[in-house]
Amino acid sequence: MKYFMASSADSVETLSRFKKENEASFTMLSDKNGFAAKALGAYNPIGFAKRWTIYVDDNGKILKVDKSVNVRTAGQDLAENLSKLGFPKR
């Protein structure tokens, strides 16, 4: 995997604080207006993005959309899906 990014409807300030507090090493997109979520079909009409994981290859092709993300198992699920999709382990 070349790149990992998280998208959120939170403000840049909130995401910056979250990133610092959690020592996150990945890019976080502040999508307050929902433009990215809408483009990916993940926008909830209530005003926030659905909790989906979208796996994209190096050519920009969407390989899988996981619409049943469980926050308790998200890390393990992510690792398993990356392996199944053939992404190299780091």
N, C-alpha and C positions, 0 to 999 in steps of 0.2 A: 504494500500500500504506500503510495507516495504522499498522500495528504489526508488529513482528518480535520473536519471542521464541525463545530456545533453551531446551530442557529437557534435564536431565542427571540421572543418578543420583548425581552427586557432591554433597558436602556444600556448605552455604552458604559456608563458609570457603574451600573449594577454588575454587568458582565466583567468589567475590569476588576472590581472588588472580588467577585467570585473567583476569577482566575488567579488573583494574587493569594487569596485566603486558602485556596485548594492546590496551589502550585501547579495549575494546569499548564501543560506544554503544547496545547493545540489552539488553533485560531477559533475565535468565537465571533459570529456575525450577529449584530444587533438588527433584528428584522421587525422593528416596532410597527411598521405599516403593513407587515405581512406580505410584502412583494415576493420574497423568495418562497415562502410557504404556499402562496397562491399559485406560483409558477409550477411548483412540484405537486400540486393537488393536495397539499397537507394542511390547508387552512381551515380552521374551524370557524363557522360563522359567528360564534360567540366573541371572537376577537383574538384568538391565539392559535399557534401551530399545534397540530396533533403530534404526539410523541412517536415519531417514526424514525427508523434508521434506514438511510438510503445508501446502498453500496454502488459505487461508480468506479469503472475501470480507468486505466490510464488514458483511454481514448475518449472518455466522457460518456461511455455507454452505461446506462443504468442496468446493473446485473440483478439486483434484488431490492425489494422494498419490504422491510419488516414493519408491519402495521400493528404488531402485538407486542410492543416493547414493555417489559416488566422492569421497573427501576431496581428491584431486588436482585435480578439476574442479568441485568443489561451488559455488564462487563463480560461475563462468561458467555452469554449469547453472542455478543459481538465477536469474541475470539473464535467461537465455533463456526459462525457464519463466514468469517474471513477465511478460515481454513477450508471449509467446504467449497468456497468460491475460488480457491487456488491462490489466494494472496500469500506471498512468502512470509514466513515468521521472521520476527526481528530478534 
